[in-house]
């Protein structure tokens, strides 16, 4: 299937962020009337699910503690018993709820905007497609509840028709600048059954992703590890949605969302807010997205 994507603005190397306009942000803020904040992120901690071998476990240790810092300060003449606690953390940016930077994946050596991985990927991070390029997103979030009461299972494919039906139930249509949030029910296994959470997942395929991208979404998020269905529909193709979204169209992917609460509360559209730490050269960033209404 051939799609005409000639209208995409790749000039600044920002892909879909061309749709993040001041008008879009104002329209999203106008959706807020009750002042309620719904946190749709999962916690990051030792033992959080991570996909080996690419993803290493999250590790945190207290590097400076109150006892040692008080002792040192006493020795230098300070008398007010000032104790400080500081940690050191080792983690992949793809732990917990996070957003993929456009330089997270390649197709061969080809990366977003025609860049070559040979030039882009260095020992110290990505040259131009790192997490510092992810724009602040205050826009409309649209919730596709495709999981129903039971939730979907490993390998269940979410189609464009499934998304259209969910949009109908939610009473919305996709508009440029929206962030698509897909609730499969798989997020229930985050923390409760990490082994199951990592064995595979329900999710969208290329057809549903293309349907969303053609309508101008800036990001696609889901309550699973990779947004897309695993294992995929073709045993010889792995994670094609990542290639389509990140490499071809500059559409960000948000993973490990916590969406059970907002479905319970009946949210379908709301103001979505997500700010990413500007970690230069990183392939993604931990985030704490919220929906406001």
N, C-alpha and C positions, 0 to 999 in steps of 0.2 A: 504494500500500500504506500503510495507516494503522497506526502503532505507538502503543501507550499508554506514554507516558514520564512519567506522573503521579507515579511513585515517586521521581523525581529530586529531590534536595535543592538547590534554587537559593537557599536563604535567605541564605547568606553570599556569594552570587555566585561560589562556588567550583566549582559543577558536580560533576564526578565525584570530586573530592577527598574527598567525604563517605565514599568507600569506603576511603580511606587511614587505617585504624584502627591503634591500637597492636597489636591482635591480629594484623592482617595483617602488620605489620612483624616481629613476633616469629616468626610462621610462616615468613616469608621467611628470616630469619636462621638458623632451624633447618635450612634446606637446606644451609648451609655446613658442610662437614666436612673438606675437603682444604686450605682456605686458598689456593686458586688464584684469581687475579684475571685476568679476561679483559676487556681494553680493547676496547670496540666503537665507538670514535670515529675519525674521520678527522682528518688534520692541517688546520690553517688556515694559509694562506700565500698570497703573491702568485702568481696563476696558478691558484688553486683554482677549480673550476667555479662560475660565478655566472650567474644568469638575467637577461639584459638585457631591457628597459631598467630594470626596477624595481630590480634588484640592481646596485650599483656594485662595482667590483673592490676587493679588500682591498689596502690600502697600508700599509706600515710603513717608517719611516725612523728611524735613530738620531738622537735629538735632542740628547743630551749624550753625549760620548764621553770615553774615558780620557785622551786627550792634552789636550783642552781643560780638563777638570776638574782634572787635575794641575797644569796651568799656572796656573789661577785660584787653586788652593789654595797653591801656592808663593808667589804674589804676596801672599797674606794671611798668610804666615808659617808655613804648615804644612810639615813636613819629611818626612812619612812616605809621600810619593808615592802618596796615595790617589786611585785612578782610579775614576770611576763611569761606567757605560753605562746610558742610559735611552732609550726609544723613544717615538715618537708613532705612533698607529694610527688609520686611518680605515677603517671597515668598516660594512656592514650586519650586524645581528645574525644574519642568515640565511646566514652563510658557514660552510662546513664542517658538522660535526655540531652541530645546534642544536635547540632546542625552540621551537615557536610559542607565544607568549602568546595568551590568549583574545581580545585586542584586535587580533590580526594581520589579521583579515578582518571584513567586514560583509556583510549581505544588504541591498542598498540602503543606507539609513542605520541599519538595525537591527543592533545588536551583542548580545553575550551578556548574558543577564539583563534583556533589554528596554531596554538602554541605547541612547541615540541617538548616532551618530557625531558629530552636531553638537556635543554636549557632551563627548564622550569624547576626540576626537582634537584635540590642540592642537599648536601649533608646537614645544612643548617636550616632547611625548610624550603618552602615554595617561594619562587622569586616574585610572582605577580598574582597568583591565584589563591593566596592564603586567607586565613580567617579574618585578617584585618580588612579585607575587602567586602565582607558580608555586611550589608547595610542594616541599620536599625529598621525594624518592621513594625509600624503601627498602622494596621490596615484591617480589612474585614476578614474574619475567620469564618469558614463555612464547614459545618460538621456533617460528614457523610456517615450515618450510622448503618453500616452494612452487616454488622454482627448479629443483630437481633438479640433475643433473650438468651439464646444458647451460646452465642459466639461461634466463630468459624474455626476450622481445624487446619493443621499443617497441610500445605499444598493447595488449599482452597483458593481458586483464582477469583479476584474481584474484577468484573468487567465494566466497561463504560455503561452498559445497560443497568448494571447494579448501582452505579453511581447516580445515574439519571433517576432511577426509582427512589434512591435515598434523598436526592435533592427535592423530588416531588413531595416526599413525606415531610421534609423540612421546610417546604414552601419557599425555596430560593432557586435562583439560577446563577451559574458561574459568571463572574464578571472579571475583566482585567484587573490585576492587582490583588485579587483574593489570595488567601492562603488556604489550601485544601487540607482538611484534617479528616483522616479516615479511621473510623473506629471499627475494628474487626472483632474486638473482644479478647484478642490475644494478650493484651496488657495485663489481664488478670493473673497471668502466670509469672510476671516480673516479681521477683522476690519469693513468691509462694511456691514456684516449681521451676527453678532456673534451668535445670537440665531439659525440661520439656520446652521451655521458652526458646532454647538455643537449637533444638533439633530440626527446626524448620518453622514455617509460619504461613498463615494466610496473608494475602496482600494483592496489590494490583499487578497487572502485567503491562507490557508495552502499549497495548491497545487503549487501556484505561488511562495510562500516563499521557499518551499522545492526545487523548480527548481533553484532558485537563490543560495540558500545555497549549493546545491550539486556542483555548479560550482565555489564555493570558494569566494563569496563576503564577505567582512569583515563587511559591514554595509548596511542596507537598509533604505533609507529615502523617505519621501513623503510629498506632500503639503496638509497634513491633520493632524488631531489631534493624530491619533493612528497607522498610516501606513496601518492598515488592515481595511477591510470592516466592517461597522457598520450600522444597525445590521448585524450580521454574517449570514452564510448560514444555521446554525443549531440553532434553538431557545434555545437549552439546552447547547450550548457551547459558551462561551464568550472569546474573545481575544486569540484564540489558536495560532495565529502567534507570539504573545509575548512569549508564553510558548515555542514554537518551536525554535525561534531565540535566546532568552535570556537564557532560562533554559537548552535547549538540546544542543545548538551548539555554544554558546558564540559569536553570531553575534549581533552587536549593532543596535539599531533602532534610527533614527533621525526624529524628528517630527516637524510639522509646518514649513516646508520649503517654501520659496517664489521662485517659478519656472517659473512664467509667462514670466519674462524678458528674461531668457536664451532660452526659447522656441521661443520667438519672434526673438531673435538674431540668431537662427538656430544652437545653440550648441547641439551636440549629445555626443561627448566625449571631455573631457578637464581635466586639472590637478585640482584635488579636494584637498583642504587644510582645515583641521579642527583641532583646538587645543582646548582642554577642560580644564577649570580651575580645578586644583587638590583639589577639596573640599572633604576632607577625610570622607569616610563613607556615602557620599550622594548617593541617588538612581538615580541621573541623574545630568546633568549640562547644563546650558545655553551655547549655542555656536553661533559663527558667521562664518559658513562655507562659503567658496568662491570657485568659479570656475575661473581658469586662462587660458587664451589662447594667 
